């Protein structure tokens, strides 16, 4: 028997699915309420979508419409489709589950129900009453802000789905539904573990719906990344598995989902933005609120997600317009959850076993191979011969530095726009962790760690022990090049402290300025690359290699604190005299490694990016020699 789809919820998602199935010759009934129901009954569904097969982008579809279950005669072969907001799920499944199905005398609970909703709680509510629940990750760029109207800008595909039987397993019903959706110009992948995919989509929703309360800004982007990072920590503590749909490498071809401009009908915001604009209820309790719930159930905390949940809920209760909160509120929220006393930098390292588990079970971090050493121009060749599976090669000279010259030094900081462009090429996306490594104790990889933290990424780690630790653990390597799906990260400069030459001089005079180069270069006995030998007057010799043990791994935090205390620093970054700690090296590369070691010990330090290469190129700057 041919399926008929009873679509409960006639908003952006439900309206798009109903229109596309109708155009594909599949029977549908669209269930709506309020002003939307009145508009659909009066004039049909106004559906705006670019379609090469139809010259009219603006059509009226005379779809069958109902106001509720009392107006629908259910029959065998029907598929119920729930496309209402998550806050309405419990009431709707209770309302529909026991409706009679004729002929046959069964109830609707025997029909399959397809959930086209955000969040992960809907499946539990449906499974309480329905035997066959097909859950789905929905990727539909449509909007609905006017009763009876849906704007669908995607073509030739109207959208995409990952779907499967909830919570997991095979299902003939899922395969049949997938076939109908493909006929209706949707890309579909049926998965056996849909609950993991739903959690992955939830991560994307956390940041995506921020436009409901905050206007666009770099700070909003930072909050979005922090929400996802916080959520990953909570999910891990709760033992919740995730398939990371944010990576773009999930086996579903989305190349046909191209967004087109529809004059006069540009998409203005997320689904939560649209709900606020219509004066409707919001589903933040089932998005950011899901992370807050899991944190409370498992003894952790999620202050950022709980804070966003509260703000969106209060905006809806107060009838506020979207984006009504300002930068001050956003900054206060970020500050309220920011660790103190240097804790935000202490999570610097990841060991090989933990990283292997992340790569094997997901969600996998972005892996960056920063193979570089002074005098060795063959980093890329080393990478191609063997690297961590999935790792992307990063060229330190061209991607982690601007062009050298004069008093800028040999490795000036890149413009943040250039760094962002490179990071997107590496596949870095908002909220996705990054792990960097090299084959030399992290001495080069730390430059990538520091730069990305400086540019606003909060979850960046260095592989402790570098590539050698991975090999020693017996984990496999891959060969050849890796070209990832492009990322979407937004970077901004200035999230870690820096020094210029004058600042380095002041720090050397009034505080502690650490020179991370080899001791013989500090003393001025040798100088292989820079214009003059010696060191900045007042600096303290602190070779960065001494931060590592005999296996190339970082010393323990206690041993690092002992080391830096002997050099005049203390936890919190305050040396004798009360001024912040600064670090330099030859060109700002290995100094980043020293800052990583200091951060592991709980000590905040500023980087002098130009370092000795910039200082020694300025004849007005003095040079000291000796120990």
Secondary structure, DSSP 8 states (H G I E B T S, - for coil): ---EEEEE--SHHHHHHHHHHHHTT-EEEEE--HHHHHHHHHH-EEEE--BTTBS-SEEEE---EESSGGG--B-TTEEEEE-S-GGGHHHHHHHHTT-EETTTTEEGGGSEEEE--SSSHHHHHHHTT-S-EEEEEEE---B--STTEEE--EEE--EEEEEEESSSS--HHHHHHHHHHHHTTEEEEE-S-HHHHHHHHHHHHHHHGGGGTB-S-HHHHHHHHHHHHHHHHHHHHHT-----GGGS-SS---TTEEE---TT----S-HHHHHHHHT----GGGTHHHHHHHHHHTT---HHHHHHHHHHHHHHHTT--TT-B-HHHHHHHHHHT---TTHHHH--EE-HHHHHHHHHHS---EEEE---BTTB--HHHHHHHSB-TT-EE--HHHHSS----GGG-SS----HHHHHHHHHHTT--TT--EEEE-SSTTTTHHHHHHHHHHTT-S-EEEETTHHHHHHHTT---B-S------------S-SS-B--HHHHHHHHHHSEEEE-S-HHHHHTS--SSSSS-SB-TT-EE--GGGGB-TTS-B--HHHHHHHHHHTT--TTTB-TTS-BEEEE-SSSSHHHHHHHHHHHTT--EEE-SSHHHHHTT-TTS--B---
